[in-house]
Structures are given as structure tokens and as C-alpha cells.
Amino acid sequence: MQAVAHMNTTKSEQRMHPRKFTLILLMVGMFMLFAGLTSALIVRRAEGNWFQFELPVQFIYSTVMVLLSSLTMWLAYRGAKKDELQTSRLALLATLIFGIGFVAYQYLGWLDLANRGVFFVPANGGENGMVSGSFIIALVGLHLAHLLGGLIFLSVVLVKSLMFQVHKKNLLSINLCNTYWHFVGALWIYLYTFLYFATQF
């Protein structure tokens, strides 16, 4: 009987939570979306008439924000697993601040592009309004929208943590947030690397 009970407990522990499965499906869909868009950019660029321009330096700062936020998100999750609640809360707050920093640098990057005449919508048919700007701004904007969703999720988890609803016996919400946040961060690294080389050659 004890062996059967142990086997049932093991199976229940190994079974993936429905919310985590849903999150994985969402991330797969997001990856396919961005893979399709970056592939379309490669195809369109090969057709010629492609306006070359350098990415804003603010996007580098955004990348730094993402890397720092991934570190603090990991610290928050580890703190929750060890029941170090104060550490977890501070790390979640730091992740939120770095995430907001990411958004701020993205906005400044868009302003820099606009000052150089690179827009999402062609500007009176001018050279600087070519499709290259539209592609890059669309990719960056879509990623930003997904990251803003992550910020909302992160804020909810932070509030739960302050209400003592996140600890080693209740890790689902911070586990899901940790998974999503690292995915969105990795997605930005991929996009920035791709766009950097796409605008160099």
C-alpha cells in the first residue's frame, strides 16, 4: 500500500500543471511568430531596396536591463524556494525596476529612430520610410508588448509575495513568472542579435 501511495505521489509530482502547459503553448506560439517575422525580413531584404541604418545605442542598454532582470528573477525564485521571503520580494522588486528600465530605453530608442527619419509608416514615400524601418519597429514593438504583459504578471506575483502567498509550498505563480520572464529575455537577445547583423550587411 505504501509503495502504491508513493508511486501515486511521484506521478502527481511529475505531472505538469495545466497552467504551465498553457504557458509553454503560449511561448511556442510566440517563438513561431517571431521566427516567421524574422524569416520574412530576410526574404524581403534579399529583394533589395533596403534602407540600411544602425540600431539605436539605447537597445544595448535595453539588453543590459534584460540580463540584470533575468539575474534578479532567478534570485527571486531561488529565494522563494528556500523560504527566504524578504530576499525574494527585494529581487522581484529589482526585476520590476529593471523591466521598467528596459521599457524606458526602448522608448528612447524609438525616439532616436524617429529623429533619424526611420518610421513605422512610410514618410511621404521618402527613402527613410522604407520597409526596413517598418520591419524593425514592428519586431521591437511586438516584443515590447509581450514584455509589458510580463511586467503585469510580475507585479501580480510581487503583490502575492507581499501578502505571504509566495513561498516554498506555493511556488506556482513565481515559477510561471520566472519561466515567462526568462523566455521573453532570451527572445530579446535573439531579436537584438538578429537585427544587429541584419542592419550591418
Buried (B, 14 or more C-beta within 10 A) or exposed (E): EEEEEEEEEEEEEEEEEEEEEEBBEBBEEBBEEBEEBBEEBEEBBEEEEBBEBEBBEBBBBBBEBBEBBBBBBBBBBBBBBEEBBEBBBBBBBBBBBBBEBBBBBBEBBBEBBBEEBBBBEBBEEEEBBBBBBBBBBBBBEBBBEBBBEBBEBBBEBBEBBEEEEBBEEEBEBBBBBBBBBBBBBBBBEBBBEBBBEBBEE
